[in-house]
Amino acid sequence: QLHLVESGGGLVQPGGSLRLSCADAGFSLETYAIGWFRQAPGQERKAIACISPYTDNTFYTEGMRGRFTISRDNAKNTVSLQMNGLKPEETGIYYCAAAGGCRLDRTAFGTWGQGTQVTVSS
C-alpha cells in the first residue's frame, strides 16, 4: 500500500521559511500526482499546489505561486513544498496526498499522509 509521510514542519517566525517533504518507502511517487494541502484550525482542508506525474507540471492555488514552490526529487523519492514569507494565518497541519492527475481539490485525492504541523508565530 502507498503510505505517504510528511516531514519538515515546526515553529517559524512570521516572514520565515520552511521546506516540507513528502515521502513513501515502497512506491515511486513519480507515478502519482502529488498535492500539498493545509488545514488551519477550525477550517476545511484546502489545496496549495500539485505536481503532475512524469511531466512535473505544477499548479498553484491563486496567491501561492511565487511564494510557495512544489518540486520532485526522484532520486530521493520525495516531493517538497518550499514555503517562503510565511504568515501567522498559514498556521495549520500540512498534508501531502496522491492522485492520478492534478486537481486543486481535496476530493480528487484518495491517499493522504498523516500531516505535519506548521506554526507561524513570534
N, C-alpha and C positions, 0 to 999 in steps of 0.2 A: 504494500500500500504506500501511497505517497504521504509522507509526513514532513510538512513544512515547519521550519524552526526559525523564528526571528531572533535577532540579537542586535546589540548596539545602543539600546535605549538607556536613559538615565536622566540626571538633572543637569540642565543647562540654563545659563542666564539669557534674558531677552537679547536678541541680536546674535546669539551664538549659533554654532553649527553642530550637527550630529550626522553620522553616517550609519544607517541601518543596513543589516544584511539579512537575506532570506536564503536558507539552505535546505537541501534534502540529502540524506545519507544514501538512499538506494536508487533514486530515479534521476534521470537527466532533466534538469529544468529547461534545457534548450528546446525541448519538445512541447513546452507549455507557454501559453500567455501567462505572465505573472503580473498581478496588480498589487499596489500598495493602498491601504485604506487607513483611515483614522476614525476612532470612536471617542469623542470627547465625553466627559461626564454628563449623563442625562440626555445625550443626543444620539441620533442614529449614526450608524457606521457609513462613512462617506468615502468615495474614491478620491485618490490623489493623482495616481499615474498608473500606466500599464505599458508593458513592453511585449511585443508580439513574438511568437516562436520563430526561430530560424532567421528571419529577416531583421529582427531587432528594431522594428518600427516602434516609436514611442508616442504616447498620448498622455495629455495632461488636463486635469481639471482647470478651468479658467482661473487665472491668478496664481497658479503653481509653476507654470513654465518659466524658466529663468532663475527661479529661486530654489526649486526642487529639481533634482535630476535623477532619473532612473536609468540603470545600466546593468549589463550582464558581464560576468567573468566566467566563461565556460570552463576554463582550466580549474577553477575553484568550485564550479557548480553552484554559483551564487547569483542572486540578483540584489543589487544595492539601491538604496534611496539616499542620496546626498541632500541634506536639508540645511540651507543657509538662511540667515536672518530670521531665526525662529521668534515667534510671538507667543505671549502667555496664553492666548486663546487657542493655540495649537497644541496645548497640553492634552494628552489622551493616550489611549492604547493604540499602537500601530500594528496592523496586521498585513501579512502578505497572503495571497491567495492564487490558485491556479485555475485556468480555464483553457478551452481550445483556441479561443481568439479574444482579442481585446475589446471590451466594452467598459466604459467608466460607470459601471452599475454593479452593485454588490450581488444582485440576483443572478448575474451571469457566471458567478464563480461558485464552484461546488466543493472545493477543498481549501481549507484555511489552516494557518498556523495558530499558535496559542496566543500570540501577541507579545509585544514588548512595550513597557511603559516609558513614555517621554513626558517629562515635567519641565516646563519653561517658567522659571521663577527667579526673582532676585534673592 
